[in-house]
Amino acid sequence: MGPDTAQEGETGRAHPDGRAETHYAVLGTISFGLAVGVTFAVITVVLGLFATFLGWGLLAVSALSSVFVGYGPTIVGIISGGVWAFVSGYIIGLMIAYLYNRFLLRRRGHPALPRS
């Protein structure tokens, strides 16, 4: 496809001269980081609650406790694991959104990015 036609995932409008105007969806870095952080935290807390009250997922909680300091099948451990999961999810979400936006701008040939 040429530069004047919209590709999959892009929306297009016509320029006054008839060319397709392409718009790309840029991710909000902080918003995406918060979304991933909250998702990680909720999953970790729910897993901890299942392990504490139902005995389900004890091996998963044990494995995560090697990554999240203080995480375990206790109320304090669940809170600690939720905080660690939020922080790590937030950082991972920031990195994903940042890289996505950089790759998108490079693909578009944004003038602020150096050519490699």
Secondary structure, DSSP 4 states (H G I P E B T S, - for coil): --TTS--TT-EEEE-TTSPEEEE-----HHHHHHHHHHHHHHHHHHHHHHHHHT-TTHHHHHHHHTTSTT-SSSHHHHHHHHHHHHHHHHHHHHHHHHHHHHHHHHHHT-TTSPP-
